[in-house]
Structure formats: structure tokens, C-alpha cells
């Protein structure tokens, strides 16, 4: 995680420059900029190279089409032989998308493999694809083939881009809707980094500063409570019949958790529909703070919980805190006049804003 701090700083510079150019418009549609920034970062972490804009847009395009077609393509998993006949056009579309994906990904994997043989290991940070190239499958005495690596790289990109950009948009939407909370967050940031002028391309809030900002973390946690990108986790099953709170859960039953409803339970959360980051400051009054992993107590689980918790939850929290802090430091975020922020939801691959956030953004006096 730490080894990619320079990559995050590079991507932040790209995002800030995009927003600076876009602010000339009366309103800025933010999700497009957030998604592109996350793809820049995750593509670098995946393949170990800074690709140009055309390559990133190409990867983003094929990944978005696969994500948005997930429910349409998923039906092909049931009775696949019959499905290929009944839904032959859908099957053809999926095959063409897969071929396009392999055409983009495999040269990047091959290039990384060649570079790994030419350079000393200590000269570069480890990319995700490096771990795949070095992986030996236990019991099979073989390495991963290119098809398997393409699938795993696709999974890595989707897990780190769509969910994070969605969560980032929800947090910023609530900061636009609640200017007093945005102001309080800005004051906390200023108290840590100081009221100094900085160039727009500069990373003012360093990663080492984030742990000094409890209100920032509270804002992120409240955003995840109020608007978790996934309203359910991946399905689980029980291997043996078990009784839980008087209910019998039969063996092999499929189990899921209503993540969104947990975060809105009035028995657990006071005024659950309100965006109140302060609730997490009260939780954090002890030395351990709020436990998002659920190891002590489960009040919400945007990343799942227990042994099956999302392995990238710490990275996701870092990305959200880092980008929100720097965005609020450099820009003042305001609602478009006559167009209140709409927090209605729509299901895509994740649960997104039905009407994507548009905001007016203005450079703060400390940015030059």
C-alpha cells in the first residue's frame, strides 16, 4: 500500500487538473472524473506502468461494458448449453468483449514479464500482475495461463475502481448538500497542514497526515454507512445446519446480508437518514475507535466482516480519505443554483446516484 504513495500523488494531480479545466463550466459532472482517476491509479497498480490517456480510456471502456452488462451476461451461467442457443446474440457480445479485453491486457502482461527479467527486483514496486506471473498453483504444478491472468486483472480493476469512485461521489454529494459539514472538514484539514498557499498540482494533505484527522475519517464512515456501494455482500453458505437467534439455517443454504438496511437500523443508529459524521467521533472516543471490520461488534459492514471481509478495505479507506481531503482543501464545493443534490439511488454494478452529482467548484484562496 505504502509503495504506491507516489502513484496516488500522480493521479491526484491528474484529477485536480481535470477539475480545474472543468470548473469553467457552470456545473461539473463529477463521476466521470472520479472514475477516470481511479482507473489511472488501479491500472498502474495492476500492470506497473503509467499508460497514456488513450490506453486508459480503452481499458475503462471494456471494463465498464462488462460491468454494466453483468446482470445480462450472468443468465448465461444457468444451463449454459441452452443459454448459448436461446441468448446467442448475448453470448456473441460477451465473447467479443472478452476477446477485446484479452487483446488489450495480454500485451501489458507480456511487457511486464519481459521487464521483470531485465531489471533488478528492487528497482520497481511490485505490481499485481507481478504476483500473478510468479504464482504457482498448488497441487497442479503449473503457472497461471494468460486467460486466467486476464480474468484476475479484470477482477482487480473492477474491485478497486467502480466501488471507490461510487463511494467518493456519495461522500462529495453529501458534502455539497451539507456545507456546514464541508466547512468543518476544511477547518480540520487546515489545522493539520496549515493555512498555506499551494500549487494546484501539489499534494497538500500527505498520507501521513490522515491519521491526525478524525473528522475526515468520520465523514468517510458516515458516507459508507448511509450509502454503501453494495447493498449486499457476495453470497455465502453454511456447511452445517445451525440455529441463530431462534431461526434454523439449513445446511447449504445461501446466506446474504442486507448491508444497506443494517446502516439504517433505527435501533442502532440515531436519526439514521441524517448525514451526521459526529456519531463516529463519539464511537471513537475510546483508544480503538470505530471498528469497521466487525471483529468487536457489527453495526455496519460495507466491506463485509470476519474472515471473508474485503481484502482491500484498508486500501479503499486510504483512497477515500486521501482524495476527499485534497479535494476539499483545493476546492469549495457548492450546489448548482436551483438544482438541489438528489440522493436517489439506482442499481448498476454498484448502487450509484440516480442523477449523477453536478456541482459548482471554486478554487479556494490557498490554491494558486
C-alpha angles and dihedrals in degrees: 000000000000093000090068097055091109090051091054090050090051093050092046089057090053092049094047092050091049091051092047091056092043095050090077086075118082090245135012125220098219107188093073091056093044093050093048092049092050091049090051090053099042094044089055091048091047102045101019095233136102101235124199122256094261092055093046091049089050092053092043091051097054093042093051092050091051092048096047091046093050096108093043092050095040092073088068088071090069114078091344096190092056093037092058089059100040095041098031094143090052091048090050090051091051093049091050091050091050092050090050090049092051091047089057101037104041096062089051091051091047092049091052091049091053092047092050090058093048102045135058113257093237092057094074140036115251114263123205091249089056089064090050093050090052096044121115114197108234113239094010099069093217142102126245116277122229094260091056092047091051090053093048093047089050090051091049093051095046094047093053104037113039097041095045096045089047092051091045091054092049092051093048091046090057092047089053091047092047108043092173090061090047089051093050091050091050091052091052091051091048091050089058104038098028132237095287133142117248139178115259092240092055125105098230099172106058122205089247089059095059097081088059091062111076093165091055090054090046090054091051093047091049090051091052092046094049098038114019108184089228119044090197134031124229110292118266133192136210118237094206135028110269137180118225122182091336095313121114113222107198123224114276092013115153110243130195136169127231096229097176094049091050089058091051099046107132090204089064105027126047111225091358095188093056122091101234115156089179090078088073093049088060090049089049096054089102121072095258099051125202113339108224092174093065093229092129102025134349114228097143134358114196088157097036120250144253124015092340096054115134105278090217098054094111091050091048092051090049092051093048094048094044097049097040092050094050094042092053092045094054102035140038109223119213137173117254109257110263092008112092118199109269113213095189114136135228129188117235118140085311128019104271137177109284088217107033115235117271117185143167111243125195129186112248118234091252092063118078 
